[in-house]
Amino acid sequence: MAPRKNAKGGGGGNSSSSSSGSGSSSGGSSSSPGARRDTKHGGHKNGKKGVLSGSSFFTWFMVIALLGVWTSVAVVWFELVDYEEVLAKAKDFRYNLSEVLQGKLGVYDADGDGDFDVDDAKVLLGLKERSASKPTVRPEEAETFRGREEQVPEGTGPQHIEDEIQEEMHSPLHETVYTEHETEDSYHVEETASQASDQDVEEMVYEQENPDSTEPVIDDDERMYHDADDVTYQDYDQQVYEPSEGEGVESSDNAVEDSHIILEEVRVHPAEEQQEIPPETNRKTDDPEQKEKVKKKKPKLLNKFDKTIKAELDAAEKLRKRGKIEEAVTAFEELIRKYPQSPRARYGKAQCEDDLAEKRRSNEVLRKAIETYQEVASLPDVPADLVKLSLKRRSERQQFLGHMRGSLVTLQKLVELFPDDTSLKNDLGVGYLLIGENDNAKKVYEKVLNVTPNDGFAKVHYGFILKAQNKIAESIPYLKEGIESGDPGTDDGRFYFHLGDAMQRVGDKEAYKWYELGHKRGHFASVWQRSLYNVNGLRAQPWWTPKETGYTELVKSLERNWKLIRDEGLAVMDKANGLFLPEDENLREKGDWSQFTLWQQGRKNENACKGAPKTCSLLEKFPETTGCRRGQIKYSVMHPGTHVWPHTGPTNCRLRMHLGLVIPKEGCRIRCANETKTWEEGKVLIFDDSFEHEVWQDAASFRLIFIVDVWHPELTPQQRRSLPAI
């Protein structure tokens, strides 16, 4: 039913300001009865010439007018809008086509003039922006938002609630990055100099923009297995928060204060609980048809009521997808005001607040989003998929703020609501690991593997836990089979590292095959250099000279004052007060190795420095080491019969200096990559500990050295300020 190409004019309160082609004014924009009569008697049916385009046009015009679909069809054609395309678009968007044909298009009014006309059609087709309101955001905030989801180009059609991307159902927890000590064998980063207690931190690191660094900011899609208090948390607009000694952090009881208000009134609609739960995202299937079904199934986010306001929800969602976050917030808030029981409108508001928190780098806004996600799940008649999405996202954002125990409560409730969803149990296991409860995590993964023995995600994590418990041989098959499964969340450098490391410790020469595979898959810089928290492009070599580092003054000062440093270290060793602590990173095959730390993560240990005041005073002059938030300054004593397994440090952002203090004449050596060296008293060795290194102490007496970490010389000042501490 395409209109004639030579038709022009219009009706329905809209008229064209220009004219083209031939024909009298009676065929123009007038829709008066007189004009219609003239048109009728000028049709082709009576063999008379017509002033417009003949009876064919008249027939279609009258049919359309009688149906009441579009009295302004002439204007639509004159404006070069294809009416059939409009109908096709409406059909694609799942509008009720019978309503379209009956003229019930007022609900799709885009410009607020009370009817559906050419301007509304252009908005529907994506050819024109809505003109109802102008953005109220400042010009500098009007740029396209780049946040958690891809932005939709301006030329695309409206986004639809039913077409919510399926990937949202796949928890970013399955993309977790794991960090620990140098061996990366534990789920905890090294203890800070202040020896903070194991408690949740209530403030999050919203890292500052770092255009110079190629290392991604560690966010909700790159969380680490560690205690929350081992990470320096930072507001978007604040300097890095570094608690003073003794200041401590908020207790875990406070950390879960907000989490205990959640989930008591969460309701899952019984009719949807068993029917609309998406497939488990990490379960592998060998059935190609089943795989295809898994890929295609999308979450259902609308209850019956929300389907009646779908067009309004779509309009608000389109604003969010296009990065107009402030306008989208206003739109969803208005929908909530009109329809307070709409779960999808409230979920849209939560997503907008989530996006706005990233845009403004605001913890306060993110807390609002976390609360709104909970409100969604607490409403009546919420689709099961929407409950799941809301609570999963709530859990992820709680983790991002460091509310690990609050997140755990949310995950526990999710497993309670959806007991058959293995992916949620896997997430719960991660939740336990994040707060250091490895035993509880182990129980979770054992239950998963009892039900789904081929679950790769559960296998790699179970193997990870076994290795952390020093059950090296037992961990190997789980890590290996988990990686080989190819399940989501298993292709992670940490698991390649653990598998190779475990194989090295049992003498399996296949270890380097897995390191090579990890390198080929982009997890390691090389087979030798296997750190995981890296800045790309930094010079990489195992051994360095003082001149190459640019830190010649620091090296000269250390070598010039080596006896002073030695004497203070020996004095501390002589005191039976436990200042030297045994190495607890599972690095030793055998032997006795202890350390006395003066600086950790760029923080001075004031109590420790009371035992070595002159050494600490000497180091204060060199910020490249005292300010190195990815390193340490410490004494290291190793007794005869000690062997340190081959291992790598966590980052390529530092270099490590070893100053020899008490060195036996023979029997002590260190290998970095494929070159082995020995220490000398009063001399500094410099190496990059992101490369594999190994130590032997086969002398007759103890060996004492002084370890000084420094920033990699090629890091910019901005990078040194903004890189997260390790």
Secondary structure as the mmCIF struct_conf table of DSSP 4:
data_model
#
loop_
_struct_conf.conf_type_id
_struct_conf.id
_struct_conf.beg_label_comp_id
_struct_conf.beg_label_asym_id
_struct_conf.beg_label_seq_id
_struct_conf.end_label_comp_id
_struct_conf.end_label_asym_id
_struct_conf.end_label_seq_id
HELX_LH_PP_P HELX_LH_PP_P1 ALA A 2 ARG A 4
TURN_TY1_P TURN_TY1_P1 LYS A 5 ASN A 6
TURN_TY1_P TURN_TY1_P2 GLY A 12 GLY A 13
BEND BEND1 SER A 17 SER A 17
BEND BEND2 GLY A 21 SER A 22
HELX_RH_3T_P HELX_RH_3T_P1 SER A 25 GLY A 27
BEND BEND3 GLY A 28 SER A 29
HELX_RH_AL_P HELX_RH_AL_P1 PRO A 33 HIS A 41
TURN_TY1_P TURN_TY1_P3 GLY A 42 GLY A 42
BEND BEND4 GLY A 43 GLY A 43
HELX_RH_3T_P HELX_RH_3T_P2 HIS A 44 ASN A 46
TURN_TY1_P TURN_TY1_P4 GLY A 47 GLY A 47
BEND BEND5 VAL A 51 SER A 53
HELX_RH_AL_P HELX_RH_AL_P2 SER A 55 LEU A 67
TURN_TY1_P TURN_TY1_P5 GLY A 68 GLY A 68
BEND BEND6 VAL A 69 VAL A 69
TURN_TY1_P TURN_TY1_P6 THR A 71 SER A 72
HELX_RH_AL_P HELX_RH_AL_P3 VAL A 73 PHE A 78
TURN_TY1_P TURN_TY1_P7 GLU A 79 LEU A 80
HELX_RH_AL_P HELX_RH_AL_P4 TYR A 83 ASP A 92
TURN_TY1_P TURN_TY1_P8 PHE A 93 ARG A 94
HELX_RH_AL_P HELX_RH_AL_P5 LEU A 97 LEU A 101
TURN_TY1_P TURN_TY1_P9 GLN A 102 GLY A 103
HELX_RH_3T_P HELX_RH_3T_P3 GLY A 106 TYR A 108
BEND BEND7 ALA A 110 ASP A 115
HELX_RH_AL_P HELX_RH_AL_P6 VAL A 118 LEU A 125
TURN_TY1_P TURN_TY1_P10 GLY A 126 GLY A 126
BEND BEND8 LEU A 127 LYS A 128
BEND BEND9 ALA A 132 ALA A 132
BEND BEND10 VAL A 137 VAL A 137
HELX_RH_3T_P HELX_RH_3T_P4 PRO A 139 GLU A 141
BEND BEND11 GLU A 143 GLU A 143
HELX_LH_PP_P HELX_LH_PP_P2 THR A 144 PHE A 145
BEND BEND12 GLY A 147 GLU A 149
HELX_LH_PP_P HELX_LH_PP_P3 GLU A 150 PRO A 153
TURN_TY1_P TURN_TY1_P11 GLU A 154 GLY A 155
BEND BEND13 THR A 156 THR A 156
HELX_RH_3T_P HELX_RH_3T_P5 ILE A 161 ASP A 163
HELX_RH_3T_P HELX_RH_3T_P6 GLN A 166 MET A 169
BEND BEND14 HIS A 170 HIS A 170
HELX_RH_3T_P HELX_RH_3T_P7 PRO A 172 GLU A 175
BEND BEND15 HIS A 181 HIS A 181
TURN_TY1_P TURN_TY1_P12 GLU A 182 THR A 183
BEND BEND16 SER A 186 HIS A 188
HELX_LH_PP_P HELX_LH_PP_P4 VAL A 189 THR A 192
TURN_TY1_P TURN_TY1_P13 ALA A 193 SER A 194
BEND BEND17 ASP A 198 ASP A 198
BEND BEND18 GLU A 202 GLU A 203
HELX_LH_PP_P HELX_LH_PP_P5 GLU A 207 GLU A 209
TURN_TY1_P TURN_TY1_P14 PRO A 211 ASP A 212
BEND BEND19 GLU A 215 GLU A 215
HELX_LH_PP_P HELX_LH_PP_P6 PRO A 216 VAL A 217
TURN_TY1_P TURN_TY1_P15 ASP A 220 ASP A 221
BEND BEND20 GLU A 222 GLU A 222
BEND BEND21 TYR A 225 HIS A 226
HELX_RH_3T_P HELX_RH_3T_P8 ALA A 228 ASP A 230
BEND BEND22 VAL A 231 VAL A 231
TURN_TY1_P TURN_TY1_P16 TYR A 236 ASP A 237
BEND BEND23 GLN A 238 GLN A 238
HELX_LH_PP_P HELX_LH_PP_P7 GLN A 239 TYR A 241
HELX_LH_PP_P HELX_LH_PP_P8 PRO A 243 SER A 244
TURN_TY1_P TURN_TY1_P17 GLU A 245 GLU A 247
HELX_RH_AL_P HELX_RH_AL_P7 SER A 252 ALA A 255
TURN_TY1_P TURN_TY1_P18 VAL A 256 ASP A 258
HELX_RH_3T_P HELX_RH_3T_P9 SER A 259 ILE A 261
BEND BEND24 ILE A 262 LEU A 263
TURN_TY1_P TURN_TY1_P19 GLU A 264 GLU A 265
HELX_RH_AL_P HELX_RH_AL_P8 PRO A 270 GLU A 273
TURN_TY1_P TURN_TY1_P20 GLN A 274 GLN A 275
BEND BEND25 GLU A 276 GLU A 276
HELX_LH_PP_P HELX_LH_PP_P9 ILE A 277 GLU A 280
TURN_TY1_P TURN_TY1_P21 THR A 281 ASN A 282
BEND BEND26 ASP A 286 ASP A 286
HELX_RH_AL_P HELX_RH_AL_P9 PRO A 288 LYS A 296
HELX_RH_AL_P HELX_RH_AL_P10 LYS A 304 THR A 308
TURN_TY1_P TURN_TY1_P22 ILE A 309 ILE A 309
HELX_RH_AL_P HELX_RH_AL_P11 LYS A 310 LYS A 321
TURN_TY1_P TURN_TY1_P23 ARG A 322 GLY A 323
HELX_RH_AL_P HELX_RH_AL_P12 ILE A 325 LYS A 338
TURN_TY1_P TURN_TY1_P24 PRO A 340 GLN A 341
HELX_RH_AL_P HELX_RH_AL_P13 PRO A 343 ARG A 360
TURN_TY1_P TURN_TY1_P25 ARG A 361 ARG A 361
HELX_RH_AL_P HELX_RH_AL_P14 ASN A 363 SER A 378
BEND BEND27 LEU A 379 ASP A 381
HELX_RH_AL_P HELX_RH_AL_P15 ALA A 384 PHE A 400
TURN_TY1_P TURN_TY1_P26 LEU A 401 GLY A 402
HELX_RH_AL_P HELX_RH_AL_P16 MET A 404 LEU A 417
TURN_TY1_P TURN_TY1_P27 PRO A 419 ASP A 420
HELX_RH_AL_P HELX_RH_AL_P17 THR A 422 LEU A 434
TURN_TY1_P TURN_TY1_P28 ILE A 435 GLY A 436
HELX_RH_AL_P HELX_RH_AL_P18 ASN A 438 VAL A 451
TURN_TY1_P TURN_TY1_P29 PRO A 453 ASN A 454
HELX_RH_AL_P HELX_RH_AL_P19 GLY A 456 ALA A 468
TURN_TY1_P TURN_TY1_P30 GLN A 469 ASN A 470
HELX_RH_AL_P HELX_RH_AL_P20 ILE A 472 SER A 485
TURN_TY1_P TURN_TY1_P31 GLY A 486 GLY A 486
TURN_TY1_P TURN_TY1_P32 PRO A 488 GLY A 489
HELX_RH_AL_P HELX_RH_AL_P21 GLY A 493 ARG A 505
TURN_TY1_P TURN_TY1_P33 VAL A 506 GLY A 507
TURN_TY1_P TURN_TY1_P34 LYS A 509 GLU A 510
HELX_RH_AL_P HELX_RH_AL_P22 ALA A 511 LYS A 520
TURN_TY1_P TURN_TY1_P35 ARG A 521 GLY A 522
BEND BEND28 HIS A 523 TRP A 528
STRN STRN1 GLN A 529 GLN A 529
BEND BEND29 LEU A 532 LEU A 532
STRN STRN2 TYR A 533 TYR A 533
TURN_TY1_P TURN_TY1_P36 ASN A 536 GLY A 537
BEND BEND30 PRO A 542 PRO A 542
STRN STRN3 TRP A 543 TRP A 544
HELX_RH_AL_P HELX_RH_AL_P23 PRO A 546 THR A 549
TURN_TY1_P TURN_TY1_P37 GLY A 550 GLY A 550
HELX_RH_AL_P HELX_RH_AL_P24 THR A 552 ARG A 560
TURN_TY1_P TURN_TY1_P38 ASN A 561 ASN A 561
HELX_RH_AL_P HELX_RH_AL_P25 TRP A 562 ASP A 574
BEND BEND31 LYS A 575 ASN A 577
BEND BEND32 PHE A 580 PHE A 580
STRN STRN4 LEU A 581 PRO A 582
BEND BEND33 GLU A 585 ASN A 586
STRN STRN5 ARG A 588 LYS A 590
BEND BEND34 GLY A 591 GLY A 591
STRN STRN6 TRP A 593 GLN A 600
TURN_TY1_P TURN_TY1_P39 GLN A 601 GLY A 602
STRN STRN7 ARG A 603 LYS A 604
HELX_RH_AL_P HELX_RH_AL_P26 GLU A 606 CYS A 609
TURN_TY1_P TURN_TY1_P40 LYS A 610 GLY A 611
BEND BEND35 ALA A 612 ALA A 612
HELX_RH_AL_P HELX_RH_AL_P27 PRO A 613 LEU A 619
TURN_TY1_P TURN_TY1_P41 GLU A 620 LYS A 621
HELX_RH_AL_P HELX_RH_AL_P28 PRO A 623 THR A 626
TURN_TY1_P TURN_TY1_P42 GLY A 627 GLY A 627
TURN_TY1_P TURN_TY1_P43 ARG A 629 ARG A 630
STRN STRN8 GLN A 632 MET A 638
TURN_TY1_P TURN_TY1_P44 PRO A 640 GLY A 641
STRN STRN9 THR A 642 HIS A 647
BEND BEND36 PRO A 650 PRO A 650
STRN STRN10 THR A 651 THR A 651
BEND BEND37 ASN A 652 CYS A 653
STRN STRN11 ARG A 654 VAL A 662
BEND BEND38 LYS A 665 GLY A 667
STRN STRN12 CYS A 668 CYS A 672
TURN_TY1_P TURN_TY1_P45 ALA A 673 ASN A 674
STRN STRN13 GLU A 675 LYS A 677
STRN STRN14 GLU A 681 GLU A 681
TURN_TY1_P TURN_TY1_P46 GLY A 682 GLY A 682
STRN STRN15 VAL A 684 PHE A 687
TURN_TY1_P TURN_TY1_P47 ASP A 689 SER A 690
STRN STRN16 PHE A 691 PHE A 691
STRN STRN17 HIS A 693 GLN A 697
BEND BEND39 ALA A 699 SER A 701
STRN STRN18 ARG A 703 TRP A 711
TURN_TY1_P TURN_TY1_P48 PRO A 713 GLU A 714
BEND BEND40 LEU A 715 LEU A 715
HELX_RH_AL_P HELX_RH_AL_P29 PRO A 717 SER A 722
BEND BEND41 LEU A 723 LEU A 723
HELX_LH_PP_P HELX_LH_PP_P10 PRO A 724 ALA A 725
#
